[in-house]
Amino acid sequence: MKNEIIGSIDQSFREASMTQVPMIETQYRWLLLLSAFVVMMVISIYQYSWFLFSFKIQADYSWSLASLGLVYTIFHYTSTLIQPFSGYIADTFSPRWVALCAALLVGAGFILCSIFPSVWPFSIYYGLGGFGGGILYGISTATAIKWFPDKRGFATGLVVFGFGAGTALFNLAIEKSLLLNGLAPTFRYLGIIMLAVLIPLSLVYRYPKDNLTIPSKGSDNPKKLKEAHDFRPLAMLKTYQWYLIYFSFSVTISIVLIFGAQMKVLAVEFGLPDGYFKSLLICFPLANGLSRVIAGYVSDIIGRAKTMVIFYSLLGISVFTLVFLGNIPILFFLFVIIAALLGGAPFVLYPTTIGDFYGPKYSTTNYGITYTAKSLAGLISGWLSGYLVMQFGSFKLPLIVIALLSLVSALISLPKFMKAPGK
């Protein structure tokens, strides 16, 4: 009898332990999600405050639009091409120390930019920060994919919301600092603040064990969520779906990248009053970030492919309308915000699609490879757009081209094409 009682107690203890482990894991994932969100806010300055830096550089140093576009393009190449390699290291070993090294690069990039000698050294320093920002972006996104298999779209949307909306908190302060302190002190202050915030947060990162369990609603028993087969990177590259993803990713994000790089110049071309522009400094990043949460939530309900078709069709139409009616200030403001509400969607739809189609195990590496599409988008929105403006004197042509490509992306995202491999 005594042995039976002891055995019963021991069995109860083991069952309680089994239910507590997933609970601890699932509580910790919310701390990770918050940390990833803050990290994304900070690194977003490199991309979504660039139009403030570039306008000030052009005003003070008379760099050409092509030279400024080159800096922006180099940043996108460094921030994207590093991700397959950093993703492989993080997937294989641990994301923590990779994230710490990346945090140091992000802060050092802006501190070195404060030296501000000439185009090429500045491009290298800005690109150095791009390496760090790209690594942190990939790890932060993978954190949501790996830790939230039950809410993958929504969780990833929250994380990348930080990247899209973060500069809404910073842009007015950055603009004021550029006006009062100038370029070099602003870069130096930003670099120091970045180090102070990113270093401690990078130490929080870790990935879950392979078989993450999530407690069922209303039950103490953990349930395992059915996942896609885990594709290694080479296997992923052998599927036609990946090439559809890569093309549509690169062209659809070019729209928000153009606004991020050339918002000030676009505002001048379309005759936007200063009051509207000040409002855009806050409303554009907020709308861009909100689009990621909305798209993630909607895609969890109706599916990724259907969400892509809806968002990309409306995105192309909104940019066309902006080109032809943008000379009316209120319409320029309205359609830029609509484009932002739609144009941030790819940043959540594609990492979640990669996780859905190719499994979570190699998701940091697989999405890192996919995210190199942003380097092509950076070329389109940076150097190529600047060159076309120099040749034709207007941003209307590149905007029209990208609007057309967005409609093509909507077409190839139809569920009959954009479906999991093997289905």
Secondary structure, 3 states (H helix, E strand, C coil): CHHHHHHHHHHHHHHHHHHHHHHHHHHHHHHHHHHHHHHHHHHHHHHHCHHHHHHHHHHHHCCCHHHHHHHHHHHHHHHHHCHHHHHHHHHHCCHHHHHHHHHHHHHHHHHHHCCCCCHHHHHHHHHHHHHHHHHHHHHHHHHHHHHCCCCHHHHHHHHHHHHHHCHHHHHHHHHHHHHHCCHHHHHHHHHHHHHHHHHHHHCCCCCCCCCCCEECCCCCCEECCCCCCCCCHHHHHCCHHHHHHHHHHHHHHHHHHHHHHHHHHHHHHCCCCHHHHHHHHHHHHHHHHHHHHHHHHHHHHHCHHHHHHHHHHHHHHHHHHHHHHCCCHHHHHHHHHHHHHHHCCHHHHHHHHHHHHHCCCCHHHHHHHHHCHHHHHHHHHHHHHHHHHHHHCCCHHHHHHHHHHHHHHHHHCCCCCCCCCCC
